[in-house]
Amino acid sequence: MSHPPLEPFASGYLDRPDGARVYWETSGNPRGRPALYLHGGPGGGLGRGGYRRRFDPELYLIVGLDQRGCGLSTPWACDDLATLTTQTMTHLIDDLEALRAHLSIDAWLVHGVSWGSTLALAYALEHPDRVTEVVAMAVTTGSRWEIDWITDGMRPVFPEAHERLRAPLHPEERTIEGYARLLRDADPRVRRSAADEWDAWEATHVSLGPLAQPGPLHPDPHQRVNFATLVTHFWAQDCFLPGDRAILHRAHALARIPGVLVHGRRDISGPSLTAWRLQREWPGSRLVIVEEDGHGGPTSARFATEAIDAFARTAREESVEDTPVRRSPRPR
């Protein structure tokens, strides 16, 4: 189930102190319950706006943004490599808080997909009073184990593709650090070649999903370089969530925030072990394993939509129950 397509009723740019301009848009009910959507990647962008169909437009004020350095936000990371110094989890979280204040929103439901789920969880841990619920799909937490799995752990499944992935690297290099190095190279040809190899690997490991299509994951070469630049930058830094800042280490602190985790059983890119571990550490969360889906998919999207709608209905019912009953005076 999904809601009908809709277009934004407002959009704009949020100017950040370091020179980044972050694109945002709002749709649905201007007086509805606020909800924030966080796209995947890093570097994926909002795309054509299909995310809006996961929210009831009568009940929700739907907020989307292109995370800094991608989509309609400027500058793109691959066009100004110096901006990578301001590409950290702290900067992304601060962007979300600045947008919330800009839109005069007190608190919102946060829905993240893939990398967006990592950002959603990190944001909720830093600003729990600003998050009413979390709905995460294709769950990731940015841990070193997850990053090493998606780059090297799948070698036994895709040995020939993994051999091609490793070919440009030094033998002793960790794969993710090697690609982060290549995508910062001064020679644009080196960056383009590394982005092509990275895209081929990404297309390979998502190919086991039932709806996977052959061909490059990002057909546009410029977007391909930008996506690879941002992904490898964040992953080489453990998503800037090291040690005691790791999401799984702190998940118990989410206890006051209701959460729904939706994850595909066939998601070899991000095994369901991560979502299962997170649910065990997060009191009050619920895990939905979708047997037929890979890294996302239509059934996962339907379960996420149902969870988002259910939170809005529950909040509306509670609001009605809390409204004082006005009684007419008794006739004398």
LINSUL-V445126 format. One record per run of one state. SS is the DSSP state (a for helix, b for strand, c for the rest). FROM is the first residue (numbers start at 0). TO is the last residue. Records with the same first field share a line. If there is no record, write none. Layout:
BEGIN
SS=FROM-TO ; FROM-TO
END
This chain:
BEGIN
c=0-8 ; 15-19 ; 28-31 ; 38-48 ; 54-58 ; 65-72 ; 74-75 ; 79-79 ; 86-87 ; 102-106 ; 113-113 ; 126-126 ; 137-142 ; 151-151 ; 156-157 ; 166-173 ; 182-186 ; 205-219 ; 236-236 ; 240-241 ; 245-245 ; 254-256 ; 264-270 ; 281-283 ; 290-296 ; 322-331
b=9-14 ; 20-27 ; 32-37 ; 59-64 ; 73-73 ; 107-112 ; 130-136 ; 257-263 ; 284-289
a=49-53 ; 76-78 ; 80-85 ; 88-101 ; 114-125 ; 127-129 ; 143-150 ; 152-155 ; 158-165 ; 174-181 ; 187-204 ; 220-235 ; 237-239 ; 242-244 ; 246-253 ; 271-280 ; 297-321
END
